Amino acid sequence: MSDQKSTPDTEQKEKHEQEQTLDGCIPCKICLKEIPQSIARTEEGDDYVLYFCGADCFDQWEHQKSKS
C-alpha cells in the first residue's frame, strides 16, 4: 500500500478517467448521452472539465448555472 496522499488534481484526473469508457466516449454533463471526447464541447473550470454533446445541452447547463 502506498503512503502517497491524493491531491485534488490527481483525484480529478482519476474521476475523469473513470467517466471515460473504453472506446473513448464520455458522458454529456446534461443528458448523459455518451459522445466521443474528440467532438465534445467543453467548459473548463478551476479543477474540472465538463463535456456537452451539443449547443442545446450546453445552453441548458448555462441556464441552470445562472439560476444558482
PQR file of N, CA, C, O and H, with PARSE charges and radii, in Angstrom:
ATOM      1  N   MET A   1       0.837  -1.171   0.000 -0.4000 1.5000
ATOM      2  CA  MET A   1       0.000   0.000   0.000 -0.0000 2.0000
ATOM      3  C   MET A   1       0.882   1.235   0.000  0.5500 1.7000
ATOM      4  O   MET A   1       1.896   1.263   0.698 -0.5500 1.4000
ATOM      5  N   SER A   2       0.524   2.251  -0.761 -0.4000 1.5000
ATOM      6  CA  SER A   2       1.338   3.442  -0.908 -0.0000 2.0000
ATOM      7  C   SER A   2       1.057   4.449   0.198  0.5500 1.7000
ATOM      8  O   SER A   2      -0.065   4.553   0.693 -0.5500 1.4000
ATOM      9  H   SER A   2      -0.300   2.228  -1.328  0.4000 1.0000
ATOM     10  N   ASP A   3       2.099   5.190   0.576 -0.4000 1.5000
ATOM     11  CA  ASP A   3       1.939   6.240   1.569 -0.0000 2.0000
ATOM     12  C   ASP A   3       1.634   7.587   0.931  0.5500 1.7000
ATOM     13  O   ASP A   3       1.482   8.585   1.635 -0.5500 1.4000
ATOM     14  H   ASP A   3       3.010   5.105   0.174  0.4000 1.0000
ATOM     15  N   GLN A   4       1.544   7.627  -0.401 -0.4000 1.5000
ATOM     16  CA  GLN A   4       1.277   8.878  -1.103 -0.0000 2.0000
ATOM     17  C   GLN A   4      -0.154   9.315  -0.862  0.5500 1.7000
ATOM     18  O   GLN A   4      -1.084   8.508  -0.872 -0.5500 1.4000
ATOM     19  H   GLN A   4       1.668   6.816  -0.974  0.4000 1.0000
ATOM     20  N   LYS A   5      -0.309  10.634  -0.641 -0.4000 1.5000
ATOM     21  CA  LYS A   5      -1.646  11.192  -0.461 -0.0000 2.0000
ATOM     22  C   LYS A   5      -2.167  11.688  -1.794  0.5500 1.7000
ATOM     23  O   LYS A   5      -1.396  12.131  -2.645 -0.5500 1.4000
ATOM     24  H   LYS A   5       0.446  11.289  -0.633  0.4000 1.0000
ATOM     25  N   SER A   6      -3.476  11.613  -1.974 -0.4000 1.5000
ATOM     26  CA  SER A   6      -4.093  12.123  -3.186 -0.0000 2.0000
ATOM     27  C   SER A   6      -4.169  13.638  -3.120  0.5500 1.7000
ATOM     28  O   SER A   6      -4.458  14.213  -2.071 -0.5500 1.4000
ATOM     29  H   SER A   6      -4.102  11.253  -1.282  0.4000 1.0000
ATOM     30  N   THR A   7      -3.908  14.268  -4.239 -0.4000 1.5000
ATOM     31  CA  THR A   7      -4.082  15.712  -4.345 -0.0000 2.0000
ATOM     32  C   THR A   7      -5.361  15.963  -5.119  0.5500 1.7000
ATOM     33  O   THR A   7      -5.854  15.065  -5.801 -0.5500 1.4000
ATOM     34  H   THR A   7      -3.673  13.801  -5.091  0.4000 1.0000
ATOM     35  N   PRO A   8      -5.915  17.180  -5.027 -0.5600 1.5000
ATOM     36  CA  PRO A   8      -7.128  17.468  -5.800  0.2800 2.0000
ATOM     37  C   PRO A   8      -6.939  17.200  -7.295  0.5500 1.7000
ATOM     38  O   PRO A   8      -7.858  16.718  -7.957 -0.5500 1.4000
ATOM     39  N   ASP A   9      -5.757  17.507  -7.830 -0.4000 1.5000
ATOM     40  CA  ASP A   9      -5.507  17.268  -9.252 -0.0000 2.0000
ATOM     41  C   ASP A   9      -5.533  15.788  -9.590  0.5500 1.7000
ATOM     42  O   ASP A   9      -6.106  15.396 -10.607 -0.5500 1.4000
ATOM     43  H   ASP A   9      -5.010  17.898  -7.293  0.4000 1.0000
ATOM     44  N   THR A  10      -4.921  14.960  -8.751 -0.4000 1.5000
ATOM     45  CA  THR A  10      -4.917  13.515  -9.021 -0.0000 2.0000
ATOM     46  C   THR A  10      -6.309  12.930  -8.856  0.5500 1.7000
ATOM     47  O   THR A  10      -6.722  12.073  -9.637 -0.5500 1.4000
ATOM     48  H   THR A  10      -4.456  15.279  -7.925  0.4000 1.0000
ATOM     49  N   GLU A  11      -7.028  13.385  -7.850 -0.4000 1.5000
ATOM     50  CA  GLU A  11      -8.389  12.895  -7.655 -0.0000 2.0000
ATOM     51  C   GLU A  11      -9.266  13.254  -8.848  0.5500 1.7000
ATOM     52  O   GLU A  11     -10.056  12.427  -9.305 -0.5500 1.4000
ATOM     53  H   GLU A  11      -6.692  14.081  -7.215  0.4000 1.0000
ATOM     54  N   GLN A  12      -9.136  14.478  -9.356 -0.4000 1.5000
ATOM     55  CA  GLN A  12      -9.941  14.902 -10.500 -0.0000 2.0000
ATOM     56  C   GLN A  12      -9.563  14.101 -11.742  0.5500 1.7000
ATOM     57  O   GLN A  12     -10.435  13.696 -12.511 -0.5500 1.4000
ATOM     58  H   GLN A  12      -8.494  15.149  -8.985  0.4000 1.0000
ATOM     59  N   LYS A  13      -8.272  13.872 -11.939 -0.4000 1.5000
ATOM     60  CA  LYS A  13      -7.828  13.087 -13.098 -0.0000 2.0000
ATOM     61  C   LYS A  13      -8.384  11.665 -13.021  0.5500 1.7000
ATOM     62  O   LYS A  13      -8.839  11.119 -14.026 -0.5500 1.4000
ATOM     63  H   LYS A  13      -7.563  14.201 -11.315  0.4000 1.0000
ATOM     64  N   GLU A  14      -8.344  11.070 -11.831 -0.4000 1.5000
ATOM     65  CA  GLU A  14      -8.869   9.719 -11.660 -0.0000 2.0000
ATOM     66  C   GLU A  14     -10.370   9.680 -11.932  0.5500 1.7000
ATOM     67  O   GLU A  14     -10.860   8.749 -12.571 -0.5500 1.4000
ATOM     68  H   GLU A  14      -7.974  11.514 -11.015  0.4000 1.0000
ATOM     69  N   LYS A  15     -11.100  10.681 -11.453 -0.4000 1.5000
ATOM     70  CA  LYS A  15     -12.546  10.743 -11.685 -0.0000 2.0000
ATOM     71  C   LYS A  15     -12.826  10.872 -13.176  0.5500 1.7000
ATOM     72  O   LYS A  15     -13.713  10.205 -13.709 -0.5500 1.4000
ATOM     73  H   LYS A  15     -10.703  11.437 -10.934  0.4000 1.0000
ATOM     74  N   HIS A  16     -12.070  11.729 -13.843 -0.4000 1.5000
ATOM     75  CA  HIS A  16     -12.249  11.934 -15.278 -0.0000 2.0000
ATOM     76  C   HIS A  16     -11.978  10.637 -16.046  0.5500 1.7000
ATOM     77  O   HIS A  16     -12.718  10.292 -16.967 -0.5500 1.4000
ATOM     78  H   HIS A  16     -11.349  12.271 -13.411  0.4000 1.0000
ATOM     79  N   GLU A  17     -10.922   9.926 -15.667 -0.4000 1.5000
ATOM     80  CA  GLU A  17     -10.594   8.674 -16.334 -0.0000 2.0000
ATOM     81  C   GLU A  17     -11.673   7.631 -16.104  0.5500 1.7000
ATOM     82  O   GLU A  17     -11.946   6.822 -16.991 -0.5500 1.4000
ATOM     83  H   GLU A  17     -10.321  10.206 -14.919  0.4000 1.0000
ATOM     84  N   GLN A  18     -12.293   7.635 -14.925 -0.4000 1.5000
ATOM     85  CA  GLN A  18     -13.362   6.688 -14.638 -0.0000 2.0000
ATOM     86  C   GLN A  18     -14.599   6.992 -15.479  0.5500 1.7000
ATOM     87  O   GLN A  18     -15.340   6.078 -15.841 -0.5500 1.4000
ATOM     88  H   GLN A  18     -12.071   8.292 -14.205  0.4000 1.0000
ATOM     89  N   GLU A  19     -14.829   8.277 -15.794 -0.4000 1.5000
ATOM     90  CA  GLU A  19     -16.003   8.658 -16.571 -0.0000 2.0000
ATOM     91  C   GLU A  19     -15.877   8.227 -18.026  0.5500 1.7000
ATOM     92  O   GLU A  19     -16.882   7.987 -18.695 -0.5500 1.4000
ATOM     93  H   GLU A  19     -14.227   9.019 -15.501  0.4000 1.0000
ATOM     94  N   GLN A  20     -14.652   8.128 -18.514 -0.4000 1.5000
ATOM     95  CA  GLN A  20     -14.450   7.731 -19.898 -0.0000 2.0000
ATOM     96  C   GLN A  20     -14.674   6.232 -20.041  0.5500 1.7000
ATOM     97  O   GLN A  20     -14.265   5.446 -19.186 -0.5500 1.4000
ATOM     98  H   GLN A  20     -13.835   8.323 -17.971  0.4000 1.0000
ATOM     99  N   THR A  21     -15.316   5.855 -21.112 -0.4000 1.5000
ATOM    100  CA  THR A  21     -15.496   4.437 -21.386 -0.0000 2.0000
ATOM    101  C   THR A  21     -14.309   3.931 -22.191  0.5500 1.7000
ATOM    102  O   THR A  21     -13.472   4.722 -22.625 -0.5500 1.4000
ATOM    103  H   THR A  21     -15.649   6.493 -21.806  0.4000 1.0000
ATOM    104  N   LEU A  22     -14.230   2.645 -22.390 -0.4000 1.5000
ATOM    105  CA  LEU A  22     -13.089   2.060 -23.087 -0.0000 2.0000
ATOM    106  C   LEU A  22     -12.961   2.522 -24.527  0.5500 1.7000
ATOM    107  O   LEU A  22     -11.857   2.533 -25.070 -0.5500 1.4000
ATOM    108  H   LEU A  22     -14.910   2.003 -22.037  0.4000 1.0000
ATOM    109  N   ASP A  23     -14.073   2.908 -25.165 -0.4000 1.5000
ATOM    110  CA  ASP A  23     -13.996   3.328 -26.565 -0.0000 2.0000
ATOM    111  C   ASP A  23     -13.746   4.821 -26.719  0.5500 1.7000
ATOM    112  O   ASP A  23     -13.915   5.353 -27.816 -0.5500 1.4000
ATOM    113  H   ASP A  23     -14.970   2.900 -24.724  0.4000 1.0000
ATOM    114  N   GLY A  24     -13.346   5.518 -25.648 -0.4000 1.5000
ATOM    115  CA  GLY A  24     -13.005   6.927 -25.726 -0.0000 2.0000
ATOM    116  C   GLY A  24     -14.198   7.856 -25.645  0.5500 1.7000
ATOM    117  O   GLY A  24     -14.073   9.046 -25.936 -0.5500 1.4000
ATOM    118  H   GLY A  24     -13.208   5.085 -24.757  0.4000 1.0000
ATOM    119  N   CYS A  25     -15.353   7.341 -25.256 -0.4000 1.5000
ATOM    120  CA  CYS A  25     -16.535   8.172 -25.127 -0.0000 2.0000
ATOM    121  C   CYS A  25     -16.670   8.671 -23.697  0.5500 1.7000
ATOM    122  O   CYS A  25     -16.171   8.056 -22.754 -0.5500 1.4000
ATOM    123  H   CYS A  25     -15.455   6.374 -25.019  0.4000 1.0000
ATOM    124  N   ILE A  26     -17.347   9.786 -23.560 -0.4000 1.5000
ATOM    125  CA  ILE A  26     -17.587  10.388 -22.256 -0.0000 2.0000
ATOM    126  C   ILE A  26     -19.049  10.782 -22.165  0.5500 1.7000
ATOM    127  O   ILE A  26     -19.698  10.980 -23.191 -0.5500 1.4000
ATOM    128  H   ILE A  26     -17.752  10.286 -24.326  0.4000 1.0000
ATOM    129  N   PRO A  27     -19.583  10.900 -20.944 -0.5600 1.5000
ATOM    130  CA  PRO A  27     -20.992  11.285 -20.812  0.2800 2.0000
ATOM    131  C   PRO A  27     -21.175  12.796 -20.903  0.5500 1.7000
ATOM    132  O   PRO A  27     -20.379  13.561 -20.357 -0.5500 1.4000
ATOM    133  N   CYS A  28     -22.220  13.214 -21.590 -0.4000 1.5000
ATOM    134  CA  CYS A  28     -22.604  14.617 -21.625 -0.0000 2.0000
ATOM    135  C   CYS A  28     -23.013  15.021 -20.209  0.5500 1.7000
ATOM    136  O   CYS A  28     -23.663  14.238 -19.517 -0.5500 1.4000
ATOM    137  H   CYS A  28     -22.866  12.593 -22.033  0.4000 1.0000
ATOM    138  N   LYS A  29     -22.654  16.204 -19.773 -0.4000 1.5000
ATOM    139  CA  LYS A  29     -22.962  16.656 -18.414 -0.0000 2.0000
ATOM    140  C   LYS A  29     -24.470  16.773 -18.190  0.5500 1.7000
ATOM    141  O   LYS A  29     -24.926  16.596 -17.060 -0.5500 1.4000
ATOM    142  H   LYS A  29     -22.126  16.840 -20.336  0.4000 1.0000
ATOM    143  N   ILE A  30     -25.250  17.061 -19.214 -0.4000 1.5000
ATOM    144  CA  ILE A  30     -26.686  17.272 -19.060 -0.0000 2.0000
ATOM    145  C   ILE A  30     -27.487  16.005 -19.338  0.5500 1.7000
ATOM    146  O   ILE A  30     -28.189  15.518 -18.452 -0.5500 1.4000
ATOM    147  H   ILE A  30     -24.880  17.204 -20.131  0.4000 1.0000
ATOM    148  N   CYS A  31     -27.395  15.469 -20.536 -0.4000 1.5000
ATOM    149  CA  CYS A  31     -28.260  14.343 -20.915 -0.0000 2.0000
ATOM    150  C   CYS A  31     -27.624  12.981 -20.658  0.5500 1.7000
ATOM    151  O   CYS A  31     -28.301  11.957 -20.754 -0.5500 1.4000
ATOM    152  H   CYS A  31     -26.824  15.865 -21.255  0.4000 1.0000
ATOM    153  N   LEU A  32     -26.346  12.956 -20.337 -0.4000 1.5000
ATOM    154  CA  LEU A  32     -25.576  11.739 -20.050 -0.0000 2.0000
ATOM    155  C   LEU A  32     -25.393  10.836 -21.268  0.5500 1.7000
ATOM    156  O   LEU A  32     -24.907   9.712 -21.136 -0.5500 1.4000
ATOM    157  H   LEU A  32     -25.796  13.788 -20.259  0.4000 1.0000
ATOM    158  N   LYS A  33     -25.776  11.312 -22.443 -0.4000 1.5000
ATOM    159  CA  LYS A  33     -25.531  10.569 -23.675 -0.0000 2.0000
ATOM    160  C   LYS A  33     -24.019  10.451 -23.872  0.5500 1.7000
ATOM    161  O   LYS A  33     -23.286  11.421 -23.680 -0.5500 1.4000
ATOM    162  H   LYS A  33     -26.171  12.225 -22.550  0.4000 1.0000
ATOM    163  N   GLU A  34     -23.558   9.264 -24.253 -0.4000 1.5000
ATOM    164  CA  GLU A  34     -22.126   9.080 -24.467 -0.0000 2.0000
ATOM    165  C   GLU A  34     -21.730   9.624 -25.824  0.5500 1.7000
ATOM    166  O   GLU A  34     -22.365   9.334 -26.837 -0.5500 1.4000
ATOM    167  H   GLU A  34     -24.153   8.476 -24.409  0.4000 1.0000
ATOM    168  N   ILE A  35     -20.661  10.424 -25.829 -0.4000 1.5000
ATOM    169  CA  ILE A  35     -20.171  11.074 -27.041 -0.0000 2.0000
ATOM    170  C   ILE A  35     -18.658  10.917 -27.121  0.5500 1.7000
ATOM    171  O   ILE A  35     -17.987  10.817 -26.094 -0.5500 1.4000
ATOM    172  H   ILE A  35     -20.145  10.659 -25.005  0.4000 1.0000
ATOM    173  N   PRO A  36     -18.117  10.895 -28.341 -0.5600 1.5000
ATOM    174  CA  PRO A  36     -16.658  10.837 -28.463  0.2800 2.0000
ATOM    175  C   PRO A  36     -16.034  12.100 -27.880  0.5500 1.7000
ATOM    176  O   PRO A  36     -16.503  13.205 -28.151 -0.5500 1.4000
ATOM    177  N   GLN A  37     -15.000  11.948 -27.097 -0.4000 1.5000
ATOM    178  CA  GLN A  37     -14.352  13.088 -26.468 -0.0000 2.0000
ATOM    179  C   GLN A  37     -13.850  14.083 -27.513  0.5500 1.7000
ATOM    180  O   GLN A  37     -13.829  15.288 -27.261 -0.5500 1.4000
ATOM    181  H   GLN A  37     -14.619  11.050 -26.877  0.4000 1.0000
ATOM    182  N   SER A  38     -13.450  13.591 -28.670 -0.4000 1.5000
ATOM    183  CA  SER A  38     -12.883  14.461 -29.694 -0.0000 2.0000
ATOM    184  C   SER A  38     -13.879  15.476 -30.264  0.5500 1.7000
ATOM    185  O   SER A  38     -13.464  16.494 -30.818 -0.5500 1.4000
ATOM    186  H   SER A  38     -13.467  12.613 -28.874  0.4000 1.0000
ATOM    187  N   ILE A  39     -15.193  15.214 -30.136 -0.4000 1.5000
ATOM    188  CA  ILE A  39     -16.174  16.154 -30.684 -0.0000 2.0000
ATOM    189  C   ILE A  39     -16.981  16.871 -29.601  0.5500 1.7000
ATOM    190  O   ILE A  39     -17.880  17.651 -29.913 -0.5500 1.4000
ATOM    191  H   ILE A  39     -15.530  14.387 -29.686  0.4000 1.0000
ATOM    192  N   ALA A  40     -16.669  16.615 -28.349 -0.4000 1.5000
ATOM    193  CA  ALA A  40     -17.441  17.206 -27.251 -0.0000 2.0000
ATOM    194  C   ALA A  40     -17.116  18.684 -27.095  0.5500 1.7000
ATOM    195  O   ALA A  40     -15.968  19.102 -27.248 -0.5500 1.4000
ATOM    196  H   ALA A  40     -15.939  15.981 -28.096  0.4000 1.0000
ATOM    197  N   ARG A  41     -18.138  19.461 -26.789 -0.4000 1.5000
ATOM    198  CA  ARG A  41     -17.926  20.850 -26.390 -0.0000 2.0000
ATOM    199  C   ARG A  41     -17.488  20.814 -24.938  0.5500 1.7000
ATOM    200  O   ARG A  41     -17.924  19.941 -24.186 -0.5500 1.4000
ATOM    201  H   ARG A  41     -19.071  19.121 -26.664  0.4000 1.0000
ATOM    202  N   THR A  42     -16.639  21.740 -24.530 -0.4000 1.5000
ATOM    203  CA  THR A  42     -16.147  21.710 -23.152 -0.0000 2.0000
ATOM    204  C   THR A  42     -16.313  23.057 -22.472  0.5500 1.7000
ATOM    205  O   THR A  42     -16.341  24.103 -23.120 -0.5500 1.4000
ATOM    206  H   THR A  42     -16.285  22.448 -25.140  0.4000 1.0000
ATOM    207  N   GLU A  43     -16.420  23.006 -21.171 -0.4000 1.5000
ATOM    208  CA  GLU A  43     -16.404  24.184 -20.308 -0.0000 2.0000
ATOM    209  C   GLU A  43     -15.406  23.863 -19.211  0.5500 1.7000
ATOM    210  O   GLU A  43     -15.600  22.920 -18.445 -0.5500 1.4000
ATOM    211  H   GLU A  43     -16.396  22.156 -20.645  0.4000 1.0000
ATOM    212  N   GLU A  44     -14.343  24.642 -19.133 -0.4000 1.5000
ATOM    213  CA  GLU A  44     -13.304  24.371 -18.150 -0.0000 2.0000
ATOM    214  C   GLU A  44     -13.509  25.226 -16.916  0.5500 1.7000
ATOM    215  O   GLU A  44     -13.736  26.433 -17.005 -0.5500 1.4000
ATOM    216  H   GLU A  44     -14.185  25.409 -19.755  0.4000 1.0000
ATOM    217  N   GLY A  45     -13.427  24.585 -15.771 -0.4000 1.5000
ATOM    218  CA  GLY A  45     -13.498  25.289 -14.501 -0.0000 2.0000
ATOM    219  C   GLY A  45     -12.139  25.268 -13.844  0.5500 1.7000
ATOM    220  O   GLY A  45     -11.137  24.948 -14.485 -0.5500 1.4000
ATOM    221  H   GLY A  45     -13.243  23.605 -15.699  0.4000 1.0000
ATOM    222  N   ASP A  46     -12.099  25.609 -12.563 -0.4000 1.5000
ATOM    223  CA  ASP A  46     -10.819  25.633 -11.856 -0.0000 2.0000
ATOM    224  C   ASP A  46     -10.159  24.268 -11.817  0.5500 1.7000
ATOM    225  O   ASP A  46      -8.964  24.153 -12.088 -0.5500 1.4000
ATOM    226  H   ASP A  46     -12.913  25.868 -12.043  0.4000 1.0000
ATOM    227  N   ASP A  47     -10.928  23.216 -11.479 -0.4000 1.5000
ATOM    228  CA  ASP A  47     -10.336  21.888 -11.300 -0.0000 2.0000
ATOM    229  C   ASP A  47     -11.045  20.807 -12.097  0.5500 1.7000
ATOM    230  O   ASP A  47     -10.901  19.625 -11.785 -0.5500 1.4000
ATOM    231  H   ASP A  47     -11.899  23.310 -11.258  0.4000 1.0000
ATOM    232  N   TYR A  48     -11.797  21.177 -13.104 -0.4000 1.5000
ATOM    233  CA  TYR A  48     -12.565  20.158 -13.819 -0.0000 2.0000
ATOM    234  C   TYR A  48     -12.863  20.600 -15.248  0.5500 1.7000
ATOM    235  O   TYR A  48     -12.707  21.771 -15.596 -0.5500 1.4000
ATOM    236  H   TYR A  48     -11.914  22.138 -13.357  0.4000 1.0000
ATOM    237  N   VAL A  49     -13.283  19.672 -16.045 -0.4000 1.5000
ATOM    238  CA  VAL A  49     -13.742  19.938 -17.398 -0.0000 2.0000
ATOM    239  C   VAL A  49     -15.095  19.275 -17.548  0.5500 1.7000
ATOM    240  O   VAL A  49     -15.262  18.105 -17.204 -0.5500 1.4000
ATOM    241  H   VAL A  49     -13.410  18.722 -15.763  0.4000 1.0000
ATOM    242  N   LEU A  50     -16.060  20.018 -18.060 -0.4000 1.5000
ATOM    243  CA  LEU A  50     -17.387  19.466 -18.314 -0.0000 2.0000
ATOM    244  C   LEU A  50     -17.519  19.240 -19.812  0.5500 1.7000
ATOM    245  O   LEU A  50     -17.006  20.025 -20.608 -0.5500 1.4000
ATOM    246  H   LEU A  50     -15.925  20.969 -18.340  0.4000 1.0000
ATOM    247  N   TYR A  51     -18.202  18.174 -20.196 -0.4000 1.5000
ATOM    248  CA  TYR A  51     -18.389  17.849 -21.600 -0.0000 2.0000
ATOM    249  C   TYR A  51     -19.864  17.892 -21.952  0.5500 1.7000
ATOM    250  O   TYR A  51     -20.713  17.453 -21.175 -0.5500 1.4000
ATOM    251  H   TYR A  51     -18.619  17.535 -19.549  0.4000 1.0000
ATOM    252  N   PHE A  52     -20.161  18.424 -23.128 -0.4000 1.5000
ATOM    253  CA  PHE A  52     -21.536  18.554 -23.608 -0.0000 2.0000
ATOM    254  C   PHE A  52     -21.617  18.007 -25.025  0.5500 1.7000
ATOM    255  O   PHE A  52     -20.691  18.175 -25.819 -0.5500 1.4000
ATOM    256  H   PHE A  52     -19.472  18.781 -23.759  0.4000 1.0000
ATOM    257  N   CYS A  53     -22.744  17.343 -25.340 -0.4000 1.5000
ATOM    258  CA  CYS A  53     -22.888  16.731 -26.661 -0.0000 2.0000
ATOM    259  C   CYS A  53     -23.224  17.761 -27.740  0.5500 1.7000
ATOM    260  O   CYS A  53     -23.060  17.483 -28.928 -0.5500 1.4000
ATOM    261  H   CYS A  53     -23.496  17.207 -24.695  0.4000 1.0000
ATOM    262  N   GLY A  54     -23.681  18.924 -27.350 -0.4000 1.5000
ATOM    263  CA  GLY A  54     -24.006  19.945 -28.339 -0.0000 2.0000
ATOM    264  C   GLY A  54     -24.446  21.241 -27.688  0.5500 1.7000
ATOM    265  O   GLY A  54     -24.448  21.378 -26.464 -0.5500 1.4000
ATOM    266  H   GLY A  54     -23.814  19.150 -26.385  0.4000 1.0000
ATOM    267  N   ALA A  55     -24.816  22.185 -28.532 -0.4000 1.5000
ATOM    268  CA  ALA A  55     -25.176  23.517 -28.064 -0.0000 2.0000
ATOM    269  C   ALA A  55     -26.410  23.507 -27.169  0.5500 1.7000
ATOM    270  O   ALA A  55     -26.478  24.274 -26.208 -0.5500 1.4000
ATOM    271  H   ALA A  55     -24.814  22.073 -29.526  0.4000 1.0000
ATOM    272  N   ASP A  56     -27.379  22.655 -27.466 -0.4000 1.5000
ATOM    273  CA  ASP A  56     -28.603  22.618 -26.662 -0.0000 2.0000
ATOM    274  C   ASP A  56     -28.303  22.255 -25.206  0.5500 1.7000
ATOM    275  O   ASP A  56     -28.792  22.913 -24.287 -0.5500 1.4000
ATOM    276  H   ASP A  56     -27.324  22.032 -28.247  0.4000 1.0000
ATOM    277  N   CYS A  57     -27.513  21.227 -24.999 -0.4000 1.5000
ATOM    278  CA  CYS A  57     -27.170  20.814 -23.634 -0.0000 2.0000
ATOM    279  C   CYS A  57     -26.287  21.871 -22.958  0.5500 1.7000
ATOM    280  O   CYS A  57     -26.439  22.141 -21.766 -0.5500 1.4000
ATOM    281  H   CYS A  57     -27.115  20.692 -25.745  0.4000 1.0000
ATOM    282  N   PHE A  58     -25.381  22.455 -23.712 -0.4000 1.5000
ATOM    283  CA  PHE A  58     -24.539  23.499 -23.139 -0.0000 2.0000
ATOM    284  C   PHE A  58     -25.387  24.694 -22.710  0.5500 1.7000
ATOM    285  O   PHE A  58     -25.177  25.241 -21.628 -0.5500 1.4000
ATOM    286  H   PHE A  58     -25.258  22.235 -24.679  0.4000 1.0000
ATOM    287  N   ASP A  59     -26.339  25.105 -23.544 -0.4000 1.5000
ATOM    288  CA  ASP A  59     -27.226  26.223 -23.202 -0.0000 2.0000
ATOM    289  C   ASP A  59     -28.070  25.902 -21.974  0.5500 1.7000
ATOM    290  O   ASP A  59     -28.273  26.761 -21.116 -0.5500 1.4000
ATOM    291  H   ASP A  59     -26.509  24.661 -24.424  0.4000 1.0000
ATOM    292  N   GLN A  60     -28.555  24.678 -21.890 -0.4000 1.5000
ATOM    293  CA  GLN A  60     -29.337  24.262 -20.731 -0.0000 2.0000
ATOM    294  C   GLN A  60     -28.485  24.335 -19.460  0.5500 1.7000
ATOM    295  O   GLN A  60     -28.960  24.795 -18.421 -0.5500 1.4000
ATOM    296  H   GLN A  60     -28.390  23.981 -22.588  0.4000 1.0000
ATOM    297  N   TRP A  61     -27.241  23.887 -19.541 -0.4000 1.5000
ATOM    298  CA  TRP A  61     -26.336  23.947 -18.404 -0.0000 2.0000
ATOM    299  C   TRP A  61     -26.076  25.399 -18.005  0.5500 1.7000
ATOM    300  O   TRP A  61     -26.094  25.721 -16.817 -0.5500 1.4000
ATOM    301  H   TRP A  61     -26.856  23.514 -20.385  0.4000 1.0000
ATOM    302  N   GLU A  62     -25.834  26.280 -18.979 -0.4000 1.5000
ATOM    303  CA  GLU A  62     -25.590  27.696 -18.680 -0.0000 2.0000
ATOM    304  C   GLU A  62     -26.818  28.308 -18.006  0.5500 1.7000
ATOM    305  O   GLU A  62     -26.685  29.088 -17.063 -0.5500 1.4000
ATOM    306  H   GLU A  62     -25.820  26.019 -19.944  0.4000 1.0000
ATOM    307  N   HIS A  63     -28.012  27.956 -18.486 -0.4000 1.5000
ATOM    308  CA  HIS A  63     -29.240  28.478 -17.891 -0.0000 2.0000
ATOM    309  C   HIS A  63     -29.376  28.014 -16.437  0.5500 1.7000
ATOM    310  O   HIS A  63     -29.738  28.804 -15.565 -0.5500 1.4000
ATOM    311  H   HIS A  63     -28.120  27.322 -19.252  0.4000 1.0000
ATOM    312  N   GLN A  64     -29.089  26.742 -16.177 -0.4000 1.5000
ATOM    313  CA  GLN A  64     -29.153  26.207 -14.806 -0.0000 2.0000
ATOM    314  C   GLN A  64     -28.103  26.890 -13.924  0.5500 1.7000
ATOM    315  O   GLN A  64     -28.369  27.207 -12.765 -0.5500 1.4000
ATOM    316  H   GLN A  64     -28.795  26.100 -16.886  0.4000 1.0000
ATOM    317  N   LYS A  65     -26.923  27.109 -14.476 -0.4000 1.5000
ATOM    318  CA  LYS A  65     -25.832  27.719 -13.728 -0.0000 2.0000
ATOM    319  C   LYS A  65     -26.171  29.162 -13.352  0.5500 1.7000
ATOM    320  O   LYS A  65     -25.834  29.608 -12.255 -0.5500 1.4000
ATOM    321  H   LYS A  65     -26.707  26.851 -15.417  0.4000 1.0000
ATOM    322  N   SER A  66     -26.828  29.889 -14.241 -0.4000 1.5000
ATOM    323  CA  SER A  66     -27.154  31.277 -13.977 -0.0000 2.0000
ATOM    324  C   SER A  66     -28.250  31.419 -12.912  0.5500 1.7000
ATOM    325  O   SER A  66     -28.347  32.455 -12.254 -0.5500 1.4000
ATOM    326  H   SER A  66     -27.102  29.526 -15.132  0.4000 1.0000
ATOM    327  N   LYS A  67     -29.070  30.380 -12.744 -0.4000 1.5000
ATOM    328  CA  LYS A  67     -30.120  30.396 -11.710 -0.0000 2.0000
ATOM    329  C   LYS A  67     -29.548  30.239 -10.312  0.5500 1.7000
ATOM    330  O   LYS A  67     -30.130  30.719  -9.340 -0.5500 1.4000
ATOM    331  H   LYS A  67     -28.991  29.538 -13.278  0.4000 1.0000
ATOM    332  N   SER A  68     -28.404  29.566 -10.212 -0.4000 1.5000
ATOM    333  CA  SER A  68     -27.839  29.307  -8.882 -0.0000 2.0000
ATOM    334  C   SER A  68     -26.866  30.371  -8.432  0.5500 1.7000
ATOM    335  O   SER A  68     -26.316  30.281  -7.335 -0.5500 1.4000
ATOM    336  H   SER A  68     -27.932  29.176 -11.002  0.4000 1.0000
TER
END
